[in-house]
Amino acid sequence: MLASNGALRREVLDYFGLRFGIPPATFAEATFVEPSSGEIWITSVLPPSGLRPRRPPGLRALRRAPAGLKPTSAFLVSIGPVVTASRLSLDADAVRQLLLGRRIPCSHSDGYVALAHDGLIFGCGLVADGIVHCLIPTGRRRELLDVCDT
């Protein structure tokens, strides 16, 4: 496991600042760790020297994708209140369509977005050529659909 370093920290802070409008001070106490698998985790504690856990402690925040850094839905939900840019507000019908795996038109610029409904972020999406795609894992989509149906 690679320890947090200045270059990784700058890359992550720049990405979240430019894409999601999150000021670097939000992560002042955070450590970013990138295991060799291309996942970037955020944590407040590193494991003691000599321990090699299967996964780093903390929350997987990003992964490296061919198009660049991709935020995880879980991480976007966890930092929802500080996301001020690339936030796509959707009505209930659009939320349901996305959770069912359908793609819907939108007027947002291309790239990863925080999907929101009634002011709350519920996951990650990708806008490409005026179409938004839901990137929430299937199991979580089912859970959210159950909530929508009640």
C-alpha positions as CSV (number, residue, x, y, z in Angstrom):
1,M,0.0,0.0,0.0
2,L,1.4,3.4,-0.9
3,A,1.2,6.0,1.9
4,S,-0.3,9.3,1.4
5,N,2.0,11.8,-0.3
6,G,2.0,15.4,-1.4
7,A,1.4,14.7,-5.1
8,L,-1.6,12.4,-4.5
9,R,-3.0,14.9,-2.0
10,R,-2.7,17.8,-4.5
11,E,-4.2,15.7,-7.3
12,V,-7.3,14.8,-5.1
13,L,-7.8,18.2,-3.7
14,D,-7.5,19.8,-7.1
15,Y,-10.0,17.4,-8.5
16,F,-12.6,17.9,-5.8
17,G,-12.1,21.6,-5.9
18,L,-12.4,22.0,-9.6
19,R,-15.1,19.4,-10.3
20,F,-17.3,19.6,-7.1
21,G,-16.4,23.0,-5.7
22,I,-15.1,21.6,-2.4
23,P,-12.5,23.8,-0.7
24,P,-9.2,22.0,0.3
25,A,-9.8,22.9,3.9
26,T,-12.6,20.4,4.0
27,F,-10.0,17.7,3.9
28,A,-7.4,19.3,6.2
29,E,-7.4,16.4,8.7
30,A,-7.7,13.7,6.0
31,T,-5.1,11.3,4.7
32,F,-5.4,9.9,1.2
33,V,-4.0,6.5,0.4
34,E,-3.7,4.8,-2.9
35,P,-3.2,1.0,-2.9
36,S,-1.7,-0.5,-6.0
37,S,-5.2,-1.3,-7.3
38,G,-5.8,2.3,-8.4
39,E,-8.3,3.1,-5.7
40,I,-7.9,6.2,-3.6
41,W,-9.1,6.0,0.0
42,I,-9.6,8.7,2.5
43,T,-8.9,8.1,6.1
44,S,-8.0,9.8,9.4
45,V,-5.8,6.9,10.6
46,L,-3.2,4.8,8.8
47,P,-2.6,1.2,10.0
48,P,0.4,0.7,12.3
49,S,3.7,-0.1,10.5
50,G,3.9,-3.7,9.6
51,L,0.2,-4.3,9.4
52,R,-1.1,-4.8,5.8
53,P,-4.9,-4.9,5.9
54,R,-6.7,-6.2,2.9
55,R,-8.3,-2.8,2.5
56,P,-7.1,0.5,3.9
57,P,-9.2,1.9,6.9
58,G,-11.6,4.6,5.8
59,L,-13.8,5.1,2.8
60,R,-13.0,4.5,-0.9
61,A,-13.3,8.0,-2.3
62,L,-12.1,7.7,-5.9
63,R,-10.8,5.2,-8.4
64,R,-8.7,5.7,-11.5
65,A,-10.7,5.2,-14.6
66,P,-9.6,5.6,-18.3
67,A,-11.2,9.1,-18.4
68,G,-9.6,10.2,-15.1
69,L,-10.6,10.2,-11.5
70,K,-14.1,8.8,-10.7
71,P,-15.7,9.5,-7.4
72,T,-17.6,6.7,-5.6
73,S,-21.3,7.1,-4.8
74,A,-20.7,6.4,-1.2
75,F,-18.1,9.1,-0.9
76,L,-20.3,11.7,-2.7
77,V,-23.2,10.9,-0.3
78,S,-20.9,11.2,2.7
79,I,-19.7,14.7,1.7
80,G,-23.0,15.8,0.2
81,P,-23.4,19.1,2.0
82,V,-20.1,20.5,0.8
83,V,-20.6,19.7,-2.9
84,T,-21.4,23.0,-4.5
85,A,-20.6,22.2,-8.2
86,S,-21.4,19.4,-10.7
87,R,-24.5,18.7,-8.6
88,L,-27.4,17.5,-10.8
89,S,-30.8,18.1,-9.1
90,L,-33.5,15.7,-10.3
91,D,-37.2,15.3,-9.8
92,A,-38.6,12.0,-8.4
93,D,-39.5,10.6,-11.9
94,A,-35.9,11.2,-13.2
95,V,-34.5,9.6,-10.1
96,R,-36.6,6.5,-10.6
97,Q,-35.7,6.3,-14.3
98,L,-32.0,6.4,-13.5
99,L,-32.3,3.8,-10.7
100,L,-34.0,1.5,-13.2
101,G,-31.0,1.8,-15.4
102,R,-32.4,4.2,-18.0
103,R,-30.5,7.2,-19.3
104,I,-32.1,10.6,-19.3
105,P,-31.3,13.8,-21.1
106,C,-29.9,16.7,-19.1
107,S,-28.3,20.1,-19.8
108,H,-25.2,19.7,-17.5
109,S,-21.7,19.7,-18.9
110,D,-19.9,16.4,-19.5
111,G,-18.2,14.6,-16.7
112,Y,-19.0,13.1,-13.3
113,V,-21.8,14.6,-11.3
114,A,-23.3,14.2,-7.9
115,L,-27.0,13.1,-8.4
116,A,-29.3,14.9,-6.0
117,H,-33.0,14.9,-5.1
118,D,-34.7,17.3,-2.6
119,G,-31.3,18.7,-1.8
120,L,-29.7,15.4,-0.8
121,I,-27.0,13.6,-2.9
122,F,-27.8,10.0,-3.5
123,G,-25.0,8.9,-5.8
124,C,-22.7,9.4,-8.7
125,G,-23.6,9.9,-12.4
126,L,-21.8,10.5,-15.6
127,V,-23.0,13.1,-18.2
128,A,-21.9,12.5,-21.7
129,D,-23.3,14.3,-24.7
130,G,-26.3,15.6,-22.8
131,I,-27.3,12.2,-21.4
132,V,-26.8,11.3,-17.7
133,H,-26.0,7.7,-16.8
134,C,-26.4,6.4,-13.2
135,L,-23.2,4.9,-11.8
136,I,-24.7,3.8,-8.5
137,P,-23.9,0.1,-7.8
138,T,-26.9,-2.2,-8.6
139,G,-27.5,-3.4,-5.0
140,R,-27.7,0.2,-3.8
141,R,-30.0,1.1,-6.7
142,R,-32.4,-1.7,-5.5
143,E,-32.3,-0.3,-2.0
144,L,-33.1,3.2,-3.2
145,L,-35.9,1.9,-5.5
146,D,-37.4,0.2,-2.4
147,V,-37.4,3.6,-0.6
148,C,-39.0,5.3,-3.7
149,D,-41.8,2.7,-3.8
150,T,-42.8,3.3,-0.2
